[in-house]
């Protein structure tokens, strides 16, 4: 689950592509908002990466700069519930690891409550 922003989604997708290229038995469910699925849904990806979406419960990517603080707050408070609902709908194979953007702090609690390990991903600019 990447943070819903270009500088987070694309690096996480690149990481997922590297992971699945190392092992054909890995299946990645890449979770984004419905809006982001519209942006990237047609991008080429390996067969063992599938997209799933959660509802657009946060301000649109197209206007988030108008009130960036509200956007950040929404990612911290409104994405968890739809993510949990999505986990409930995933049947096979079962979720064995949650790879989440470090800024989505709630993902660790979701994993802990479900006994699913959580790995944090911190994308950063080359200057970091």
C-alpha positions in Angstrom: 0.0 0.0 0.0 1.8 3.1 -1.2 1.1 6.6 0.0 -1.2 8.1 -2.7 1.2 10.3 -4.4 3.3 10.0 -7.6 6.7 10.0 -5.7 5.5 7.1 -3.6 3.4 5.0 -6.0 6.0 4.7 -8.8 8.9 3.8 -6.5 6.8 1.1 -4.7 5.7 -0.3 -8.1 9.3 -0.5 -9.1 10.2 -2.3 -5.9 7.3 -4.8 -6.5 8.5 -5.4 -10.0 12.0 -6.2 -8.7 10.5 -8.6 -6.1 8.4 -10.6 -8.5 11.2 -10.8 -11.0 13.3 -12.7 -8.4 10.6 -15.3 -7.7 7.6 -16.3 -9.9 5.8 -17.6 -6.8 5.3 -14.1 -5.4 1.9 -12.5 -6.0 1.6 -8.8 -5.3 -1.7 -7.1 -4.8 -0.9 -3.4 -5.4 -3.5 -1.3 -3.6 -4.3 2.2 -4.7 -7.3 4.5 -4.6 -9.8 4.2 -7.5 -8.5 7.5 -8.8 -4.9 6.2 -8.9 -6.1 3.0 -10.5 -7.5 5.2 -13.3 -4.1 6.8 -13.6 -1.9 3.7 -13.6 -4.3 0.8 -14.3 -3.2 0.4 -17.9 0.6 0.7 -17.2 2.5 -2.5 -18.1 3.2 -4.8 -15.2 4.2 -8.5 -14.7 1.4 -11.1 -14.5 2.1 -11.7 -10.8 1.2 -8.1 -9.9 -2.5 -7.4 -9.7 -4.2 -4.1 -8.9 -6.9 -3.7 -6.3 -8.5 -0.4 -5.4 -10.1 1.2 -2.4 -12.6 4.1 -2.6 -11.6 7.7 -3.1 -12.0 8.6 0.6 -9.2 11.3 0.3 -9.1 14.5 -1.7 -8.3 14.1 -5.4 -4.6 14.0 -6.4 -5.6 16.8 -8.9 -6.4 19.3 -6.2 -4.5 18.1 -3.1 -2.1 21.1 -3.3 -5.0 23.4 -2.5 -5.1 22.1 1.0 -2.1 19.7 1.5 -2.6 19.5 5.3 -6.1 18.2 4.8 -4.8 15.6 2.3 -2.1 14.4 4.7 -4.7 14.2 7.5 -7.1 12.2 5.3 -4.4 9.7 4.4 -3.7 9.1 8.1 -7.4 8.8 9.1 -9.5 7.7 6.2 -7.5 5.0 4.3 -7.3 2.4 7.0 -10.9 1.3 7.1 -11.2 0.7 3.3 -7.8 -1.1 3.3 -9.1 -3.4 6.1 -12.3 -4.0 4.1 -10.2 -4.9 1.1 -8.1 -7.4 3.2 -11.4 -9.0 4.2 -12.3 -9.5 0.5 -9.0 -11.1 -0.5 -9.5 -14.8 -0.5 -6.7 -16.7 -2.2 -3.9 -16.7 -1.8 -4.1 -15.3 1.8 -2.1 -12.1 2.6 1.2 -13.1 4.1 3.0 -9.7 4.2 1.8 -6.1 4.1 4.3 -3.8 2.3 3.3 -0.3 3.3 4.6 3.2 2.8 6.2 4.4 6.0 4.0 7.4 6.1 0.9 5.2 6.5 1.5 4.5 10.2 -1.9 2.7 10.6 -0.7 -0.2 8.4 1.5 -1.6 11.3 -1.6 -1.7 13.5 -3.6 -3.5 10.8 -0.8 -6.1 10.4 -0.5 -6.6 14.1 -4.2 -7.1 14.6 -4.2 -9.8 11.9 -0.8 -11.4 12.6 0.5 -10.3 9.2 4.1 -9.0 9.1 4.4 -5.5 7.9 7.4 -4.1 6.0 7.8 -0.4 5.7 9.0 1.2 2.5 10.5 4.7 2.6 10.9 6.2 -0.9 13.2 9.2 -1.0 14.8 11.5 -3.5 18.4 10.7 -4.7 19.6 13.7 -2.6 18.7 11.8 0.6 
